[in-house]
Amino acid sequence: MLEKLTNKAKEALFLETGLHLAGNRELIVENCGRIEECSEVFMSLGCGRLLIQIWGSDLRAFDYSTGGLVIRGKISRIEIEERRKS
């Protein structure tokens, strides 16, 4: 029950991860917890219980200090998987 209340609170306070894709050249990730791996062809992001993996070319990360992240470059694939509870 506590988990259900926590999830509702996150939704109400807009603390869930949000993704906004502009074509294949820009991805905005809201509420990104950490960058786990970063190169010009692959990025791995830890976003709460989600792991977001981005493949492409000339990938660059911008504006991490805002609590979100902007990724620019040629994005070819995005994968999202839910992490298991510890």
C-alpha positions in Angstrom: 0.0 0.0 0.0 2.9 2.4 0.8 4.3 1.8 -2.6 1.0 2.7 -4.2 0.9 5.9 -2.3 4.5 6.7 -3.2 3.8 6.2 -6.9 0.7 8.5 -6.7 2.8 11.2 -4.9 5.4 10.9 -7.7 2.8 11.3 -10.3 1.2 14.3 -8.5 4.6 16.1 -8.1 5.7 15.3 -11.6 8.7 13.2 -10.3 8.3 10.4 -12.8 10.7 10.1 -15.7 9.4 11.8 -18.9 10.8 11.5 -22.4 10.3 14.0 -25.2 11.7 13.1 -28.6 12.1 15.7 -31.4 12.6 13.8 -34.6 15.7 11.7 -34.3 18.0 14.6 -33.3 17.0 15.5 -29.8 15.8 13.6 -26.7 14.8 15.4 -23.5 14.8 13.2 -20.4 13.0 14.7 -17.3 14.0 13.5 -13.8 17.2 11.7 -14.9 19.0 10.4 -11.8 22.4 9.6 -13.3 24.4 9.1 -16.4 25.8 5.5 -16.1 27.6 5.4 -19.4 28.3 8.1 -22.0 30.0 8.0 -25.4 29.3 9.3 -28.9 27.5 6.1 -29.9 25.8 4.9 -26.6 24.4 6.4 -23.5 22.9 4.6 -20.5 20.8 6.6 -18.0 19.6 5.6 -14.5 16.2 7.2 -14.0 14.7 5.8 -10.8 13.5 2.3 -11.5 14.1 2.7 -15.2 17.2 2.1 -17.2 17.2 4.1 -20.5 19.7 3.1 -23.2 20.2 5.3 -26.3 22.2 4.4 -29.4 23.1 6.6 -32.3 26.0 8.7 -33.6 27.5 12.0 -32.5 25.6 11.8 -29.2 26.2 14.6 -26.7 24.6 15.4 -23.3 23.6 18.9 -22.3 22.0 20.6 -19.3 22.3 17.8 -16.7 22.3 20.3 -13.8 18.6 21.1 -14.4 17.4 17.8 -13.1 16.8 16.7 -16.6 19.1 15.9 -19.6 19.1 16.9 -23.2 20.7 14.5 -25.6 21.5 15.7 -29.1 22.9 13.8 -32.1 21.5 11.2 -34.5 19.4 8.9 -32.4 18.9 5.5 -33.9 17.4 3.4 -31.0 16.0 3.9 -27.5 15.4 1.1 -25.1 13.6 1.3 -21.7 13.7 -1.4 -19.1 12.4 -1.5 -15.6 15.0 -2.4 -13.0 14.2 -5.0 -10.4 13.7 -4.1 -6.8 16.7 -4.6 -4.6 
